[in-house]
Amino acid sequence: MANNPIVNMFRIKELRDRMFFTFVVLVVFRLGCVLTIPGIDAAKLLAYFNDLASKNRNAFASYMDFFAGGAFSNFSVFMLGVMPYVSTQIILQLALIIFPGLKKVAQEEGGQRKVAAWTRIGTVFVCLIQSLAVTVYANSIPGAIILESQLGFKLLAMLTVTTGAMITVWLGDQITAHGIGNGISMLIFAGIVARLPHAVFELGSRIRSKEINAVFAIVVVLMFLAIIALVVFEQQGERKIPVHYAKRVVGRKMYGGQSTYIPFKINPSGVIPIIFASSFLTFPLQIVSSLGAGVNAPRWVSKLAGILTPTGWWYNILLVLLIIFFAYFYTQVILNPIEIAKNIRENGGSIPGIRTDKTEEYLQKVLNRLILPGSLYLAALAVLPTIIQNLFGFPQSISMLMGGTSLLILVGVDLDTMSQVEALLKMHHSDGLVRRGKLRGRNL
């Protein structure tokens, strides 16, 4: 039992404190997801979305709830979740590549703090636009708004929702700094996990009422388990690039003369392309769907909202293209072949069988061979909910949670979190060995 990592997690005070802190923050986040914004009749809201669910017409609400953990259909203070922040991050990262001046500022001392400040300022503007669209959507729900002043409701809702989104981002930062795992990813993870019991209950209810064939449900569950195995295999798989370092004499010491490898994962970008692509589409989707929800909405807006529905093919085509784009984009950011080749040469290393001046070209070739199948794999998993929904007649609220996107996020965040836990365990073990060594030295 002493070597059991789960037992060791609770034996180490630092890990216990981090896990407890993360748990408390997630509880606060979930409480905020059920706290309805002022000026909204929660009972009318529940009846409206239940009616949409019974008619299987809540595609937009189900999509928004997928990332916000049900906060959107509750019209809660956290209804926007972390998606505005992620969208702003994407826009800034693209701007840093397009505009060399911005990239130069980011690379200066303190530049990353400036980029972080710009991201938060940009997030506020994105939240204000999205919260305004939310007020339009709320106005299309009969009897949902209980305030007499439309202007007063808009201002109050925009202030509440924007503040809630920024608090959500702050909670994610606190998890990253003082808890376990990446905070933003953990909040998305918590939202998906919170929706799973409801999806299972709804699936059982529809099977009992014979709205869904039990055989089809068993097939989908088996697919669900098979995809989990594939996702774990794909997330753990890697291509090892061997690197040999020549011997060097610096002063009286000799360095190098060893062989190592660079691990390139089969899917180098992980779940980031799906999160980026989904959040990038969330902004226009929410605005178009909200503006097209009213009776007096312009015809072209309603038509565009119908085209961009999450269950439609046009939306899924855009999603696939964006996933492929962000897979290449994010991989180039985190695994820049130019920087890797430069570091290898500066340390006297070389890849066996590859000329030194061809190292960058070789690394780029390997990455391209990994990125393309990896991005297509991610895209196939992302459109899986739509395929399940169209083939088996599953509601979107169930198919999204049992589809590839949710599994990728759940497995990816879980593996990343466990890697961080293992690193902390190893660090604590090394510190313990050093302390015991010092004590033995003093005794001698």
Salt bridges, closest charged atoms under 4 A:
GLU14 OE2 - ARG18 NE 3.48
ASP17 OD2 - LYS13 NZ 2.82
ASP51 OD2 - LYS55 NZ 3.35
ASP173 OD2 - ARG120 NH2 2.12
GLU202 OE1 - HIS198 NE2 3.59
GLU202 OE2 - ARG206 NE 3.25
GLU211 OE1 - ARG206 NH1 2.92
ASP357 OD2 - ARG355 NH2 2.69
GLU361 OE1 - LYS358 NZ 3.64
